Amino acid sequence: MKTTLLLTILALIVSCTSSKKIANAQDQADFTLAFGSCNKASLPNLLWDDVVNTKPDVWVWGGDIIYADTDDMSKLKSMYAAQDAVAGYKALKATTKVIGTWDDHDYGVNDGGVEFKAKKESQAEFLDFMMVPANSPRRQQEGVYNVHDYNTAKGKIKVLVLDTRYFRTALTPDNETKKRNKPNKYGEGTVLGDTQWKWLANQLKNSDADFNVIVSSIQVLSNEHGFECWGNFPHEVDKLKTTIADSKAKGVLILSGDRHISEFSRTNVDELKYPLIDFTSSGLTHAYRGFTSEPNPFRAGDVVSTESFGLLQFNFEIKNVTLKMVGDNGAVLGSLQQSY
């Protein structure tokens, strides 16, 4: 009886200690990642000081850094220069590493994909903005996808930045409902293209990182709204889930943008011991303030339809990440915790 009571007390102590560690994970962050999308230099951005105040180890652009929608490279260059001149962004760059990807409006054409004729020239301007050295192999590569490894004294994080534009094949317009697009026939079309798919699978399979963060400019899980998303290519969603599960990579989660709303989506995947999360953060300078509702069978929590950025605080000891939607003055508009 005494032994049973002692074991019960010890279990409660361990449980309470673990719960306390998870609850305080945000105060014990070993690595902090901030990200955002949908940004116009011509509009006031009230969030840069808040981003800087979180002291992120890295800032990740999730796409739509500018709204150019052009094949005129001089216009594209001038808009990137205007963003670079924003005081708050300059302050961030002075203290924080900046990485990221593009989406359709900085790529050059709304909802654009493989067919965009100026994509090589646009890629060169994007890489200039991201300050990629002239002799980098990325200058010879088709597409802006890339890997960034962060090794700390306590653990490792791998950030895999995808390109959902350069190789993405045609969408299927929905002429039967009020939605813009409908899913392609299963097996038809691609989001990433063969070369990028092989690269992604190899990166995940050979990763020894404690956390693996996949950055997609468009949403992966939310698939019923009719706008751009991986759900327009359902076989590609399945392929991504299978690629993640087969790789045995640890702590995989997804970041996305594009939608002018922020939300958490979550689903269970066979052979994964943890749920797959898609954290959408959008937008930085303009949000869908008229948002009322839309279906998302994977949504966890509420939609945020005001300006915000995303924050991820990683704790290596307890294999936990705290995800936050952060608004002006550092207000936490939504949060989620996940252990791996």
N, C-alpha and C positions, 0 to 999 in steps of 0.2 A: 504493500500500500504506500509506504514511504517512498519507494523507488518510483512508482507510478506518478506520485505527486511531484517528485523532484524533476522527472522528465517533462511533466506538463509545464512546470514553472520555467524550466530551461527553454522549452519550445516557445513559450510566450515571450521570454526575453529576447530570443533570436528574432522572432517575428516582429516585435516592436522595434528592435534595433534596425532591422532591414527596412521596415516601413518608414522609420524616421530618416534613414539614409536616402531613400527614394524621394521622400517629401522635401528634403533639403538639397536635392541634387542640383537645383539651380544655383545654390550658393557654393557648390563644390565643383563647378564646371572646370574640367581639365582642358577643354577645347570649345571655343564658341564660333559658330558659323552664322552669319547673317546673310539674308538673300532677299531679292525683290525683283519686280518686273513692272512693265507698263509705266513708262516714265517720259515726261516731256520737259525739256529744259526751259521751254517758254512758259511753263506753269510754275507757280510757287511750290517748292518742296519743303514741307514742314518737318520732314522726318530725318534728314541727314544728321542733325545734331543728336537725335535719339539713337541713331545707328552708332555713331561715334561713342556715345555714352555707354553702350554695351561692351565696348572694348573687344570687338570681334577679332579672331585670329585671321579670318578671311571674309571678304565680301564676295558674294556670287550673284552675278547678273543672270536672271532667269529668262531674259529675252525682252524685246520691245524696249530697248534702251533709249531709242529715239523713234520718232514717227516720221520716217522719210518717204516710204512708198514711192521709190523712184529708181530709175536706171541711170540717172544723172549723177556720176560719181563726185562731181564738184559740190553738188547739193548735199550729198551724203557726208562728204568730208567736213563741210561747214557745220552740219548739224552735230556731228560728233565733237567738233571743236567747241561748239556752244555748250555741250554737256560737260566737257572737260573744264570749262571756265566757270561752272557753277561753284560758288564759294564753299558750300557745304560738302559737295562731292570732292573738291580739292582737299578739304580738311580730312576726309575719310582716306583718300589715297595717300596722304602724308603719313598715316599711321598703320595702314592695313593693306595687305595683299588683295588685289582685285583679280578675279577670274570670271568666267561665265560663257554664255552662249547667246545666240541671236534668236529672234522669232520673225514673223512675217514682215512686220513694219520696219525693222532695221535691215532685214534681208533685202527688201526692196519692193515687194508687192503683196497686197492683202491676200491671205490664205495661199501664198505662193509655195511652189515646190520645185521639183526637178526641172520643170519647163522654163524657169526664169533665165533669160539669155545673159543677164549681166551678173550671174552668181559668182564667177571667178573674180571679177573686179570688185564686187561687193565684199567678198571674203577678204581681199587685200586691205580694204578700208577698215573692216572690223578688226583685223589683226593689228593694224596701225593703232587703232583706238585702244586696244588691249595691251599695247606696248610690247608686242611679240618681236623679238630680235629679227633682223633681216635675214640672218643665216640660220634661223630655226627651221627644222624639218616641217613644221606646221605651215611654212610658206609654200611648200611643194605639195602638200596634201590637199586632196579634194574634201571639202567639208571642214567645219570648225570644231569637231569633236576632239576631246583631249582628256588626259588624266592628270590629276594633281595629287601627290602623296604628301601627307603631313605626319612626320614622325616626332613624337614627343617622348619625354622621359617616362611617361605613364602608359602610352599606347599609340596606336596608329589609326589614321583616318585616310581613306581613299575617296576622292571626289571624281566621279566619272561624268564629264560634261558631254551630253549628246547633241547632235545636230539633227533636228527633226524637219529640216527644210531642204537641204541640198539634194537629197536622194528621194524625198517623199513623192510618191506617184499620185495620180489624180484622185480627187474626192468624188463621191457620188451625190449629186444634188437631190434633195427630197422634193419632188414635185407633187406629192400627195398630201402633205401636211404643211403646217406653218414653220416647220423646222428647216434650217438651212441645208443640212446634210443628213444622209442616212448611211448606215454601214455598208461597205462594199460587200460583194459576194465573198463568202469565206474562202480565204486563200488567194484573193485577188489584190495585188498591190503591195507596197512596202512603205514603212515609215523611215527605216534606217538605211536600207540598201545592203547588199551582201557584204561589202568590205567592212562597213561599220558594225554590222552584226557580228562578224568574226572577231573583230577587235574587242567588242564589248564582252563576248563570251570568254575570250582569252584573259582579259583583264580581271574578270570576276573569278575565273577558275584558278588563277595564280595569285590571288590576293591573300596576303596574310594580315590584312588590316582588321582591327577590332570593329570598325564600322565602315560600311561602303555606301556612299551617298551618290545616287544617280540623279542627274539634273536633266529634266526634259522640259522644253519650253511649253509644251502643251500637256494637258491633263492625261494621265494614264488610266485611272480607275473610273472617274465619273464619265458616264458614256451615254446618257439619255437626253442631253440638252440640245443636241442637233448642231452645235458649233464644232469647231475643230477639236479633235481629241484622238487618242489612240483607239478609242472605241469605234472609229470609222474604219478601222482595220482590225477586226476582232481576232483574226488569226495571229496578228502581231502582238496583241495583248497576251494571248496564250503562250506565244513563243518567249516573250519577256519573262513571264512567270516561270516557265520551264527552265529558261536559261539561268535565272537566279537560283532556283531550287537545285538544279543539277550541279551548279558551281560549288556548292557548299560554302560560299562566301558568308562571312559573319555580319550580322547587323545591317542588312540591306534596307534602305529606305529611299523614297523618291521625293524630289522637289519639283514643282511645276509652277507655271504662271499663266499668262495669256487672258484670263477670264474677267479681270476687273472686279473680282470677288476673291475672298480668301476662305478656305475651308480645309478640313481634314477628311480624307477618305481612307477607309481601312477594309481589308479583306483577308480571309484565310487562304493560304495556298498549300496544296498538298506537298508534303515532305519538308515544309518550313515549320520550325518549332515556334515561330512568332508570327504575328499578323504583318502583312505588307501594308505600309502606310504611304499615301501620296499626299504630301503637304503642299497645297496650292497657296501662293502668296501673290496678290495682285489687287490694286495697283499702287504705285508709289505716289503719283501725282494726280491721278484721276481714277475714281472707282465707280461702280455701277450702283449709285446711290438710290436709284429707283427700283432696285431689286426687291421682288416680293417672294418668289419661290421658283424652284425648278426641281425636277426629280433627280435624285442621286442615291441609288440603293446602297452605296457604300459610305455615306456621310456619317461622320462621328462628331457630334456637337453642332453648333450653329454656324451659319454663314455670316461672315463679316463683309459688309458692303461699303465700308469707308476706307480711306487711305491707310495702308499699313505695310509693314515689312515682316519677314519671317525671321525667327531666331531659333537656333538649335544649340542647346547646351549639353555637352557630352560628359559623362562620368565614366571613366574606364574601370574603376574599382568594382562598381556594381553593374556595369554593362547597361547603363541607363541613358536615355536621352530625353530632355525636356524640350518640347516644341511649343513655341509661342507666336501668336499674332500680336504684333506691337504697333500701337498707334501713336499719335502726337503726344508729346510730354511723357513718353514711356509707358502709356497706358496698355496693360495687357488685355486684349480684346477676346482672346480665346487661348486655351492651352491644352496640351495633351502630354502624358508621360508614357514612355514605352521602355520596357526592359527586354534585354536580348540574352 
